[in-house]
Amino acid sequence: MRQRIIVVGAGVVGLTCGVRLAESGVDVDVLARDLPPETASAAGGAVWLPLLAAPGSRFTELALGTLPVLRELAEVDGSGVRLLTGHLHTAGTGRPRWLDAVTHVVPAVQESDPRAGGGADGGRSPGAGGTRTGRSGPPGAGAGTWWRLQVPVVDMPRYLGHLRTRLADAGGTVTRLPLARLPEQGLVVNCTGSSARALADDPQVRPVHGRTVVLADPGLDAWWGEEVPGGDAVRYVLPHGREVVVGQVAGPDAAQDPPASPAGTPAGPPVGTLGRTSVG
């Protein structure tokens, strides 16, 4: 008799756990108050950048293990994952250790700040990809370092659909079932996110804060990101073809409204263009 496991929560973590278990031969039932399109995962912007993790933390270790998996998924039609070159502004002048996972594949070269119009293409076209660094910036941009790198960017609604299809193909199920507490029998995987605080009676669980808006994509060919000074929040602009997700995410100890950077936005020229488009 095959083992049966209950996964509680149908966001990206719950579906990923369900897929991994089901594809390894385990009977899996995913129970959730919210179905995948209704979860916080579906509303989030998604780009592989372990910026909110402390160096050497378990989170960074997991992120580095996830990177090659996302690269493989970028080759799968309909997964919602693609490799895209973009521009990242980090608050410090040092080199983040996690960049080694990117630059060991593509050599680093120097370039000026894309928002300042440096280079022959003014920072508009990412070219062949890779990782580039530059420390010059536009007036008022503040201290920090610009990086140009190619990483996975994920269209979350499409990716959640991809995971749900894989789960069903492997024999797993997703059922809407609000729970007042976690099941007390059998093996249970708790993937309820911030709801775990109440379900597992764990006051140490604290949510990150995220806000996003979806706009029509005017044809951006790169993503943009900015680490807020202090390292406790990240702003981003992520194009997905027809739509672009603009938002920010902050750690549990950060203010819900981090102060705007002197530069104003994480991606001056693209956001200025987006301001004239319709909200999706």
PAMI-29571 format. One record per residue (C-alpha): x negated, y, z negated. Coordinates in nm, 2 decimals. Each point is the difference from the previous one (the first is absolute). Last residue first. Example, Ala and Ser with C-alpha at 12.3 -4.5 7.8 and 13.67 -1.06 7.14 Angstrom:
2
> -1.37, -0.11, -0.71 .
> 0.14, -0.34, -0.07 .
//
This chain:
280
> 0.46, 4.48, 1.64 .
> -0.07, 0.37, -0.07 .
> -0.03, 0.20, 0.31 .
> -0.32, 0.16, 0.13 .
> -0.13, 0.35, -0.04 .
> -0.17, -0.06, -0.33 .
> -0.17, -0.30, 0.15 .
> -0.24, 0.23, 0.20 .
> -0.11, 0.18, -0.31 .
> -0.04, -0.33, -0.17 .
> -0.24, -0.11, 0.28 .
> -0.21, 0.31, -0.02 .
> -0.04, 0.02, -0.38 .
> -0.04, -0.37, -0.10 .
> -0.01, -0.05, -0.37 .
> 0.20, 0.32, -0.07 .
> -0.07, 0.34, -0.15 .
> -0.37, 0.03, 0.05 .
> -0.04, 0.14, -0.35 .
> 0.15, -0.33, -0.12 .
> 0.36, 0.00, -0.13 .
> 0.04, -0.07, -0.36 .
> 0.11, -0.36, -0.09 .
> 0.38, -0.02, -0.04 .
> 0.08, -0.32, -0.20 .
> -0.30, 0.08, -0.22 .
> -0.25, -0.29, -0.01 .
> -0.02, -0.27, -0.27 .
> 0.20, -0.26, 0.20 .
> -0.21, 0.06, 0.31 .
> 0.12, 0.22, 0.29 .
> 0.14, -0.08, 0.34 .
> 0.05, 0.26, 0.28 .
> 0.21, 0.04, 0.31 .
> 0.03, 0.04, 0.37 .
> 0.13, -0.29, 0.20 .
> -0.01, 0.03, 0.38 .
> 0.27, -0.14, 0.23 .
> 0.02, -0.11, 0.37 .
> -0.35, -0.14, 0.01 .
> -0.09, -0.08, -0.36 .
> -0.20, 0.31, -0.11 .
> -0.12, 0.02, -0.36 .
> -0.06, 0.34, -0.17 .
> -0.13, -0.03, -0.35 .
> -0.04, 0.14, -0.35 .
> -0.19, -0.18, -0.28 .
> 0.02, 0.05, -0.37 .
> -0.20, -0.06, -0.32 .
> -0.35, 0.06, 0.15 .
> -0.06, 0.32, -0.20 .
> 0.01, 0.22, 0.31 .
> 0.29, -0.15, 0.22 .
> -0.13, -0.26, 0.24 .
> 0.11, 0.10, 0.35 .
> 0.12, -0.21, 0.29 .
> 0.05, 0.03, 0.38 .
> 0.10, -0.26, 0.26 .
> -0.10, 0.02, 0.36 .
> 0.16, 0.01, 0.35 .
> 0.29, 0.23, -0.08 .
> 0.26, 0.00, 0.27 .
> 0.28, 0.23, -0.12 .
> 0.11, -0.25, -0.26 .
> 0.35, 0.08, -0.13 .
> 0.00, 0.04, -0.37 .
> 0.04, -0.23, -0.30 .
> -0.05, 0.16, -0.35 .
> -0.18, -0.17, -0.29 .
> -0.04, 0.03, -0.37 .
> -0.19, -0.23, -0.23 .
> -0.06, -0.02, -0.37 .
> -0.18, -0.30, -0.15 .
> 0.20, -0.20, -0.25 .
> -0.10, -0.09, -0.35 .
> 0.00, -0.35, -0.15 .
> -0.15, 0.01, -0.35 .
> 0.35, -0.01, -0.15 .
> 0.03, -0.37, 0.09 .
> 0.35, -0.14, -0.08 .
> -0.03, -0.23, 0.30 .
> 0.32, 0.12, 0.17 .
> -0.03, 0.35, -0.14 .
> -0.36, 0.09, 0.10 .
> 0.03, -0.24, 0.29 .
> 0.23, 0.25, 0.17 .
> -0.31, 0.20, 0.09 .
> -0.09, -0.26, 0.26 .
> 0.24, -0.30, 0.01 .
> -0.25, -0.26, 0.11 .
> 0.03, -0.24, -0.30 .
> -0.09, -0.35, 0.11 .
> 0.21, -0.26, -0.18 .
> -0.08, -0.37, -0.06 .
> 0.29, -0.19, -0.15 .
> 0.24, 0.11, -0.27 .
> 0.04, 0.34, -0.17 .
> 0.11, 0.20, 0.30 .
> -0.11, 0.36, -0.04 .
> 0.25, 0.24, -0.15 .
> 0.31, 0.20, 0.09 .
> -0.03, -0.14, 0.36 .
> 0.16, 0.14, 0.31 .
> 0.04, -0.28, 0.26 .
> -0.04, 0.07, 0.37 .
> -0.15, -0.31, 0.14 .
> -0.31, -0.05, 0.22 .
> -0.08, -0.36, 0.10 .
> -0.31, -0.20, 0.09 .
> -0.02, -0.28, 0.25 .
> -0.33, 0.10, 0.17 .
> 0.19, 0.16, 0.29 .
> 0.20, 0.20, -0.25 .
> -0.31, 0.13, -0.17 .
> -0.16, 0.09, 0.33 .
> 0.31, 0.19, 0.11 .
> 0.01, 0.19, -0.33 .
> -0.37, 0.09, 0.04 .
> 0.05, 0.14, 0.35 .
> 0.31, 0.19, -0.11 .
> -0.20, 0.15, -0.29 .
> -0.27, 0.10, 0.25 .
> 0.25, 0.17, 0.23 .
> 0.14, 0.21, -0.28 .
> -0.35, 0.07, -0.13 .
> -0.17, 0.12, 0.32 .
> -0.36, -0.08, -0.12 .
> -0.33, 0.18, 0.07 .
> -0.31, -0.22, -0.01 .
> -0.33, 0.18, -0.01 .
> -0.23, 0.19, 0.24 .
> -0.21, 0.27, -0.15 .
> -0.08, 0.37, 0.01 .
> -0.12, 0.13, -0.33 .
> 0.01, 0.36, -0.12 .
> -0.17, 0.08, -0.33 .
> 0.09, 0.22, -0.29 .
> -0.01, 0.35, -0.14 .
> 0.27, 0.24, 0.08 .
> 0.19, 0.05, 0.33 .
> 0.00, 0.38, -0.04 .
> -0.15, 0.07, 0.33 .
> 0.00, -0.32, 0.22 .
> -0.24, -0.27, -0.08 .
> -0.36, -0.12, 0.04 .
> -0.09, -0.31, -0.18 .
> 0.02, -0.26, 0.28 .
> 0.03, -0.37, 0.02 .
> 0.08, -0.24, 0.28 .
> 0.13, -0.35, -0.02 .
> 0.11, -0.21, 0.30 .
> 0.25, 0.06, 0.27 .
> -0.05, 0.01, 0.38 .
> 0.12, 0.35, 0.03 .
> 0.19, 0.17, -0.28 .
> 0.15, 0.26, 0.23 .
> 0.10, 0.33, -0.16 .
> -0.31, 0.09, -0.20 .
> -0.07, 0.30, 0.21 .
> -0.07, -0.23, 0.30 .
> -0.36, 0.13, 0.06 .
> -0.09, 0.01, -0.36 .
> 0.11, 0.22, -0.29 .
> 0.36, 0.15, 0.01 .
> -0.01, 0.10, -0.37 .
> 0.27, -0.25, -0.08 .
> -0.22, -0.27, 0.15 .
> -0.28, 0.07, -0.25 .
> -0.34, -0.04, 0.17 .
> -0.14, -0.33, 0.11 .
> -0.27, -0.24, -0.10 .
> -0.02, -0.37, 0.09 .
> 0.08, -0.32, -0.19 .
> -0.05, -0.34, 0.16 .
> 0.31, -0.22, 0.04 .
> 0.04, -0.34, -0.17 .
> -0.20, 0.05, -0.32 .
> 0.17, 0.34, 0.00 .
> 0.34, -0.12, -0.10 .
> -0.06, -0.22, -0.30 .
> -0.28, 0.23, -0.10 .
> 0.26, 0.27, -0.03 .
> 0.11, -0.17, -0.32 .
> -0.30, 0.15, -0.18 .
> 0.13, 0.36, 0.04 .
> -0.29, 0.22, 0.13 .
> -0.06, 0.30, -0.22 .
> 0.11, 0.36, 0.08 .
> 0.32, -0.02, -0.21 .
> 0.36, 0.08, 0.08 .
> 0.02, -0.22, 0.30 .
> 0.14, 0.13, 0.34 .
> 0.10, -0.28, 0.23 .
> 0.04, 0.02, 0.38 .
> 0.14, -0.28, 0.21 .
> -0.06, -0.30, 0.23 .
> 0.28, -0.24, 0.03 .
> 0.01, -0.38, -0.03 .
> 0.36, -0.12, 0.02 .
> 0.25, -0.18, -0.22 .
> 0.37, -0.01, 0.07 .
> -0.01, -0.37, 0.04 .
> 0.18, 0.00, 0.34 .
> -0.29, -0.15, 0.20 .
> -0.26, -0.15, -0.23 .
> -0.35, 0.15, 0.07 .
> 0.04, 0.26, -0.28 .
> 0.08, -0.29, -0.23 .
> -0.36, -0.12, 0.03 .
> -0.13, 0.34, -0.11 .
> 0.26, 0.00, -0.28 .
> -0.15, -0.33, -0.13 .
> -0.35, 0.14, 0.03 .
> 0.09, 0.30, -0.22 .
> 0.20, -0.19, -0.27 .
> -0.31, -0.14, -0.17 .
> -0.15, 0.35, -0.03 .
> 0.33, 0.12, -0.15 .
> 0.00, -0.28, -0.25 .
> -0.35, 0.09, -0.12 .
> 0.09, 0.37, -0.01 .
> 0.30, -0.09, -0.22 .
> -0.21, -0.21, -0.23 .
> -0.21, 0.30, -0.07 .
> -0.36, 0.05, 0.13 .
> 0.05, 0.37, 0.07 .
> 0.33, 0.12, -0.16 .
> 0.29, -0.03, 0.24 .
> 0.20, 0.30, 0.13 .
> -0.19, 0.01, 0.32 .
> 0.04, -0.35, 0.12 .
> 0.08, 0.11, 0.36 .
> 0.18, -0.24, 0.23 .
> 0.29, 0.20, 0.14 .
> 0.37, -0.03, -0.09 .
> 0.25, 0.28, -0.02 .
> 0.29, -0.11, -0.23 .
> 0.37, -0.02, 0.06 .
> 0.02, -0.37, 0.06 .
> -0.22, -0.08, -0.30 .
> 0.24, 0.19, -0.23 .
> 0.26, -0.26, 0.08 .
> 0.32, 0.02, 0.20 .
> -0.13, -0.15, 0.33 .
> -0.13, -0.30, -0.20 .
> 0.32, -0.09, -0.19 .
> 0.05, 0.17, -0.34 .
> 0.11, -0.18, -0.31 .
> -0.23, -0.28, 0.08 .
> -0.04, -0.38, 0.00 .
> -0.26, -0.16, 0.22 .
> 0.04, -0.38, 0.00 .
> -0.31, -0.20, 0.10 .
> -0.06, -0.37, 0.06 .
> -0.37, -0.05, 0.01 .
> -0.19, -0.14, 0.30 .
> -0.29, 0.25, 0.03 .
> 0.21, 0.21, 0.25 .
> 0.27, 0.04, -0.26 .
> -0.25, 0.12, -0.27 .
> -0.17, 0.25, 0.23 .
> 0.33, 0.13, 0.14 .
> 0.16, 0.04, -0.34 .
> -0.30, 0.18, -0.14 .
> 0.00, 0.24, 0.30 .
> 0.38, 0.04, -0.03 .
> -0.03, 0.10, -0.37 .
> -0.29, 0.23, 0.06 .
> 0.16, 0.18, 0.30 .
> 0.33, 0.05, -0.18 .
> 0.24, -0.29, -0.06 .
> -0.02, -0.03, -0.38 .
> 0.01, -0.31, -0.22 .
> -0.18, -0.31, 0.14 .
> 0.14, -0.33, -0.11 .
> -0.21, -0.31, 0.05 .
> 0.10, -0.35, 0.10 .
> -0.25, -0.28, 0.00 .
> 0.05, -0.27, 0.26 .
> 0.14, -0.34, -0.10 .
//
